[in-house]
Amino acid sequence: MHKIDIDLVDMTMDVMKYVINRLSSTKHKIGKPKKEAELKALVGETITKNGIGGEQAFNLWKEHLAKSNVPIDHPRHLAFVPASPTRAAVMFDLVTSASSIHGAYWMEGAGGIFCENEAMRWIVSLTGLPNGAFGVFTSGGTAANLSAIVTAREYWRSLKQQNNFEKGLIITSIGAHSSIKAMAKVADIDVLLVDTEDRLEKDALEATINNLPIQKRQRLFAVVATGGTTNAGIVDDLNGVASICEKENLWFHVDAAYGGGALVADSVSHLFKGIAHADSITIDPHKWMFSPYDCGAVIYRNPELAKKAHSQQGSYLDIFEDEGAHGFNPTDYQIQLTRRVRGLPLWFSLATHGTERYKEAVERGIELAQIAGKMIEGKPNVELVRPPSLSCVLYRRIGWEPKDYTNWTYKNHEKGFALVTPTKWKNGNTFETVSRFCFINPDTTEKDIEAILDSMD
């Protein structure tokens, strides 16, 4: 299975051509899912006793299976939080896989981890955290948030013996990402939601804490603020939240999985004032830092606290405690032991293009949101729900019911034209169904936006 021959080399070249031709292109339809039975009918049996051969398998992928996916970097994929990995990052993702590096320990992966750390130093520099702050790459925002909150919980437990017998409590807002509630289940902690989908302000947080019964107040150990909500791109009052956390001796975590890339943008970096006071920060390079899936990051003000929470022990791991094996071990700072060097493609892309090009690409996403907002204001049948924030735009089609948004989404998707999905926005005491753009790909054009809005007529 491991022999190298000319056919494999030729197929590798075909794969590279396929990758480059596919990237960020509107020449191809956006792709739509098929039912499993349909796909089975198209490709037949692929896992057989003797195999079907690489060429046949790759052709089935190109002709049928690839077309049942929505490329996250298609310029008219504006749903959820899309992505737009650079060609340099995609190419080096192949190199990363081909290099077979285990990125848990320096002893095995020093070269790859060195590159990851170079990229991480740049990310940390954007936050304004003090010297000594550092982080590691994770599989995404959920793993990063979980790693940070487990670190916070273990630190809280170390402060007082009684805390080891209490179920911890954290506070965030209803605008926070769904992963906060999901990871709280895993960490077995409670979550209290401040009832605002808009900006979490200092006064609202302070009032929430002051209204807690004494029993709950004793269990409170952290606050999670958001640096760019997934739904609307809203940045919480980070400075205000930080001041409350300092006053109440609470861990201050900022989930900037989506919005963290905007720290590089001069036009909006002021919105993140206060992030430098965080104890931990989540940023996803696979979102607004143009890296392939899956690449998240968690950063700590004091990495030693994370090491105390996450480092693993085992007889077969004892060698990594030896002086000859010393180095930076990413596994010590997050929940995974086995890991690929997922920050390596980001390093190569940054080294290739430079940070100034990154700044330009992020600024373009912000500009596209402002352009979309002006277009919406100029059309009679649509209107803004709120002003664009970062690269998110919420807008409504006047007169539409929830089913109209859903039908419109499927219609455009069925045609292979665009993927723009509805969301909900809290309007008073009710949740209203609206439409949403999220711009990440700098290849998205004004014509793309215009065409999508016109399809609502």
N, C-alpha and C positions, 0 to 999 in steps of 0.2 A: 504493500500500500504506500510505502514511503519512497519508492524509486522515482528518480527524476528523469524525465525523458523529454524529447523535443515537442511532443504533443501537449504536455503540460505547460511548457513555456509558451507555445502558441496560444493556448487557451487563456493563459494569464494576460497576454497582450489583448486578446479579445475582451476580457473582463475590464481591463483598464480603459479601452475605447468605449465600452458600454457605460462605464462610470462617468467619464468625462462628458460624453454626449448627453447623458441624462440630467446632469446637475443643473438645477435652477433654470429650467427651460419651460417656456410656455408652448413650445412646438408640439409637445406631447400632451395628450389629455391627462387630466389630473388623477385618473385612476379611480375605480370604484370596486367595492367588495362584491364577490359572488358567493353564493351558498356553497357549502362544502361539497354537496352532491354535484353541483355544476363543475367545480374545479376537478373533482375526481373523474368526471366524464371527459374532461379535456385532456388530462395528463395521464390517466390510467395508473397502473402500479409503478411506483418509482423506487421503492425499497424491495429489492428482489434478492434471490439467493446468489446470483452471479453479477448483479449490478447492471445498470443500463448504460454505463459509460458516461464520462464527464461531459463530452460534447452534447449528447442527447439530453442530459440533465440540465445543462446550461441553456440549451435551446428551449426546453420546456419552461424554464424560468423566464427567459426573455419574452417568449411568445404569449404566455398565458398567466403565469403566477405573478410576475412583476406588475402586470396591468391591473391586478386586483388589490394593489396597495395605493395609498395616497402618499406620494413623496412629501416629506415634511418641509422640503425646501422649494416646492413649487410656488412661483410668485403669486399665484391666486389662492394659495392655502393660507387663509387669514384667521382660521379657527384656533381655539385653545391657545397654546403658546407654540407656534411653529418654530422651525429652526432653519438655519442657512449655513451649514458648514462650508468653509472655504475648500477649494480644490486641493490646496496644499494639505489641509487637515485630513481630508478624505483619503488622499494618497498615502499620508503617513499613518492613517489608521490601518491600512493594509500592511505597512511595514511593521507596525506595532504587533499585529497578529502574527506575521511571519517570523518575528524575532523571538517568539515564545519566551517572553520575560515574565517571571513571577514577581509582581511588584509589591510584595508584602514586606520583604526584608532587604536591607542594603547589601547583605552578603551575597544575595542572588541577583539583585537587580540594580546595582549601584549606578550604572550608566543611565538607565531609564528613569530611575528615581531622581537622579541629578537634574535631568531635563525637566521633570515634573516640578521640582523645587524651584527651578529658574522661573517657570511660568507662575508658580504660586507666589513668589516674591513680588511679581508685578501686580497680581490681584490684591495681595495684602497691602501694597503701597497705595492702592486706590482708596482703601477704607480709612486711612489716617490712623490706624491702630499703632500703638507705640512699639519700639524695638522689643523684640522677643515674641511678638505675636506671630503665629504661623498657622498653616492648615494643611489639609490633605485632600486629595481628590476621591470622590465617592461615586456611587452609581447614579446619583441624582439627588434632588431636593429632599425626598422623603428620608433617604438614608442619612443625609447630612443633618436634617432636623432631628432625627432620632438620636444620632450620635451626640449632638449638642445637648439635647435635653437629658439624656442619660448621664452625661458629664455633669450637668447642673444638678441633677438629682443626687448623684453620688457625692458631690461637694456639699450639698445641703445635709445629707446624712452624716457627713464627717463633722459637722459643726456641733451636733448635739446627739447624744445617745438615743434619746426619745424619738428622734426623726427616723431612726431605723425601723420603728414599729408603726409609723404613720403612713397613710397613702398620700403622696404629694399632690399638690394642686398648682396649676398654672393658669394665667389669665391671658387671653388674646381677644380679638374682635371677631364678629361674624364674617368680616371681610377676609379673614386669614385663609390661607390655602387649606384644602381638605386634608392634606397630609398631617397637619398639626393634630387634628382629632384622631387620625388613623394611628399616628405614632404614639399618641397618649395611651391608646389601648394596649399597644405592644409594651410600653414602659410601665403600664398599670398605674397611671396617674389620672387625676380628674382634671377637666378643663372647664373653666368658667368663661363664657363669652360676653364681652361688652356689646350691647345691642346697637352697633353702628356698622354699616357697610362702607361708610365714608371714612374719613381720616380719624384714626384713633388719637384723641387729644389727651393732653395731660390731665385736665380737669375731670374728664369722664373716667379715666383710669383711677385717679385719686379717690373719686366718689365711690367707685366700685369696691376698692380696697377698704375704705372707711366703713362701708355698709356690711362688710363680712362679719358674721358671727365669730366670736373669739376662737371657736374650735376650728373653723375653716382658715382663719387668719394664721393660725399656728402651722397649718399645712401648706401655706402658700410659699413657693420657693422661686418662681420664675415668671417673667412676663415675656410674651412673644409679640413683637411688633413686626410690621410688614414693610419692606422696602420695595413697594410696587406690587399691589394686589393683582392677582391673576385675572380677576374679573374686569377691573377698571383701571389698573395702573396707578393706584393711589399709594402715595408714600405717607406713612403715619408720622405723627409728631415725634420723631425720634429723639430730639433734644429734650422735649418734655417728658417722654416716657423714661429716658435715661435718668433724669433728675429724680423721678419718683422711685425708680429702682435703687438708686444710690441712697435715698432717704430711708427706704424700707428694707435695705440690705437684701435685695432680690437680684437674682441672675437676670441679665438683660440679653435676650436673644433676638436677633433681627433676621427674619426670613426674607432675603433679597434674591431668592432663586431666579425669579424672572427679572426683576428690576435692577439687580446688582450690576449688570453690564453698563447701565446708564451712569455709573460712577465716573466713567471715562469721558462723558459728554459735558462740555462746559456749559451748555444751555440749561441743563437740569441738575447738575451736581449739587447745587445749593439746596435742593429739596431733601438731600440726605444728611443735612447738618445734624450732628448728634450720633451718627453711626460709629464714630471713633470711640464712643463710650461703651460700645457693646462688649459683652463677655464672649459672645460667639456670633458668627454670621454664616448664613447659607447663601451661596451664589452658584448658579448652574451655568458653566461655560457652554453646555450644549444648547442653551437658549440664545442669549444675546452676546456671546463671545465666540460664536461661529465655529464651534467644535462639534464633532459627530456625537450622536447618542452612543453610549451613555456616559455623561461626564458632569457630575456635580462637584461641589467643593464645600468643606466646612472649615471655618477659620476660628481660632481661639485666641483670646487675649493672653491667656496663660496655658500654653499647650501641656504643661506638666499635669494639670488637673485632668485633662483628657486622657493622658497616658495612665494615670492612676485608675481611671474608670474602665479603660478598654484593653490594656495590654493583657495578652493571654499567656498562660503558663502550661507547660507540658514537658515531659521528659525528652521528647524528640525535638523540642524547641529550645532546650537548654543551651545549645551551641550559640544561639544568638545573644546570650548574656556574656559570652567570652570576649575578651578584649580584642582578639583578632577579627571578630565579626561586628565590631561596633560601627554604627552609622545611623542614619535616620531611617527608622522603620515605620512606614505609613500605617501598618496594621495596628500600631499602638494607639492610634488617635481616632479611630472610628470602628464601626461594628463588624467590619469584614476582616477575616484572616486572608483567605485566598482573594487576590485581586489582580487585575491586569493593570498595566501602567496607562490608565485611561487619560492622563494628562499629557501624554507624549504627543498626540496630534495637535493639541493646543500649542505646546512649545514650538513645534515645527512651523506652524502657521504664523505665530508671533515672530519667530526668528526670520521667516521668509518675508513677511509684509511690513513688520514694524508696528509699533503701537499707534502711530499717527493714523494709519489706514484703518485700524480698528475704531478709533475715535470718529473718523469720517463715516464709517458704515453704521455705527450706532446713531449718530446724528441724523443720518438719512431716515432711519426708522421713525425717529421723533418728528422729522419734517413731514413724512408721509401721513402721520396721524393728523397733523395740523392742516395739511392739504385736504384730507378726507373731511375734516370738520368744516372747512370752508365750502366744500362741494355740497355737503349735506345742508348747510344753511342756505344755499342758493337753489335748492330744489323744493318744489311745493308739496311733494308727497312724503317726505321724510324730515325728521327733525332730531337734533341732538338731545340725548337724555341728560347729559352733563358735558362740560368742556372736555376735550381730549386730555388724557394724562399719560405721560411717557409715550408709549406707542399704542395705547389702547383707545378705542373709540366706541362708545355706546350710543346707539341711535335707534329710533323707532320708525316703523312704517305706519303712517297715520291711517287709522281705521282697521288695522289688522288685529286678528285674534291669534292666540298662541298657535293654533293649527295652521294658520297661514304662513307663519315663520318656518314651521317644520316642513310644510309642503314645498316651500320655496327652496329650502336647503337641499331637500332630496332631488328636486327638479334640476338644480344646477349641478349637483353631484352626479346625477344620472347622465347628464350630457357631457360630463368630463370637463366642465367649464371652470368651476370654482368650488371651494369648500369654505363656506361661511355659516357658522351655526348660531342658533339663538342662545341666549342666556337669560337670567332673571336679575332684576334690580329692585331693591326694596324702595318702594314709593309710598312714604307714610307708613301705614301698618300693613300694607299688602305688597306682594311681590309681582312685579310686572314683567311679562315676557318682552324682550327687546332683541335687537341684533347687535353684533359686536365684531369689530375688526381688531386684530393684533398684528402689527407690522414688525417683522424681524428682518425679512429678506430685502436688502437694498436693491435687488433686481425688480421688485414690484414697481409698476409704473402708474402714473396718473391715469392713463388709459384703462389699466386694469381696474382701478377704483371706480372710474366713471361707468365702465361696463357692468360691474357688479351692482352698483346703485340703480342703473337703468333697468336691470333685470327685475327690479321690484315694481315696475310700472304695471 
